Amino acid sequence: MNETPTDPVDPATGLRAVAALRKLADHLEALHVREARARSWSWQAIADVLGVTRQAVHQKHAPRARH
């Protein structure tokens, strides 16, 4: 995407798209973490795949996983 000063882009449009993508990514992450936990994956195994710490993934998803 090559934009020039004569080709303005509405920042609000782009920012709304970013927000929608974040929401989708969060939903997909929660879905797959629940599935991994249902298949007895450890928090460490999930964290390794996501590239985060065990503590981070546990803190983010443990309350959801209990329901």
C-alpha positions as CSV (number, residue, x, y, z in Angstrom):
1,M,0.0,0.0,0.0
2,N,1.8,3.1,-1.2
3,E,0.2,6.2,0.1
4,T,1.1,9.7,-1.0
5,P,0.2,13.0,0.6
6,T,-2.4,13.4,-2.1
7,D,-4.0,10.1,-1.2
8,P,-5.4,10.7,2.3
9,V,-6.5,7.8,4.5
10,D,-9.0,8.3,7.3
11,P,-7.2,7.2,10.4
12,A,-10.5,6.3,12.1
13,T,-11.1,3.6,9.5
14,G,-7.7,2.1,10.1
15,L,-8.1,2.3,13.8
16,R,-11.5,0.6,13.8
17,A,-10.0,-2.2,11.7
18,V,-7.2,-2.6,14.2
19,A,-9.7,-2.7,17.1
20,A,-11.8,-5.3,15.3
21,L,-8.7,-7.5,14.6
22,R,-7.6,-7.3,18.2
23,K,-11.1,-8.4,19.3
24,L,-11.1,-11.3,16.9
25,A,-7.5,-12.4,17.9
26,D,-8.5,-12.3,21.6
27,H,-11.6,-14.4,20.9
28,L,-9.6,-17.0,18.9
29,E,-6.9,-17.1,21.6
30,A,-9.5,-17.7,24.3
31,L,-11.2,-20.4,22.2
32,H,-8.0,-22.3,21.6
33,V,-6.7,-22.0,25.1
34,R,-9.9,-23.5,26.4
35,E,-9.6,-26.3,23.9
36,A,-5.9,-26.9,24.9
37,R,-6.8,-27.0,28.6
38,A,-9.7,-29.4,27.9
39,R,-7.1,-31.7,26.3
40,S,-5.0,-31.4,29.4
41,W,-2.3,-29.1,28.1
42,S,-0.3,-27.4,30.8
43,W,-0.2,-23.6,31.1
44,Q,3.5,-23.9,30.2
45,A,2.8,-25.7,27.0
46,I,0.2,-23.2,26.0
47,A,2.5,-20.3,26.9
48,D,5.4,-21.8,24.8
49,V,3.2,-22.0,21.7
50,L,1.9,-18.4,22.2
51,G,5.4,-17.1,23.0
52,V,4.5,-15.7,26.4
53,T,5.2,-16.6,30.0
54,R,3.2,-19.3,31.8
55,Q,2.2,-16.6,34.3
56,A,0.9,-14.3,31.6
57,V,-1.2,-16.9,29.9
58,H,-2.5,-18.2,33.2
59,Q,-3.4,-14.7,34.5
60,K,-5.2,-13.9,31.2
61,H,-7.1,-17.2,30.8
62,A,-7.5,-19.0,34.1
63,P,-10.7,-17.3,35.1
64,R,-12.3,-18.1,31.7
65,A,-11.1,-21.7,31.8
66,R,-12.9,-22.4,35.0
67,H,-16.3,-21.8,33.4
